[in-house]
Amino acid sequence: MALYEHTFLARQDISGQQAEALVEQYKTVLEENGGKVGKVENWGLRTATYRINKNRKAHYLHMNVDAPAAAVAEMERQMRINDDILRYLTIRVEEHNEEPSEMMKKGDRDDRRGGRDDRNSNRSAAPSSPKAEATKEKVDEAPASEEKSKDDGEE
């Protein structure tokens, strides 16, 4: 049997329990046709990149599937009929990754936000270049030499 990753988007109007029920429904379709479902991830209600059938948000669900092509084709056929499914995508893979997907990694947003703050604080505390140091020294020396010449002129 072939290995697939299947992701689908369900309408924003349905509840989380109804979205899980859709997963169970399609899981049974696959199992009846000789396949099985491994890891299932509910990525939650997320804002879509663009409107899909007047929906700005969607429930994102992801499944690792080990099934024959006929079982996947039957599941996709039933998804086309179901009005609650906005989009779906099935990709054949060489092996399933059992770790949480990138969408499920918790610290993703905090790391990015922290990274921006760190960059700003590093900018002010960053060591200056040798060229900037040389310019800084010339500026510091200039007033001292002018004062010296004024002192020499007064004598």
Secondary structure, DSSP 8 states (H G I E B T S, - for coil): -EEEEEEEEEETTS-HHHHHHHHHHHHHHHHHTT-EEEEEEEEEEEEEEEEETTEEEEEEEEEEEEE-HHHHHHHHHHHHH-TTEEEEEEEEESS---S--TTT-TTHHHHHHHHHHHHHHHHHHS---HHHHHHHHHHHHHHHHHHHHHHHHH-
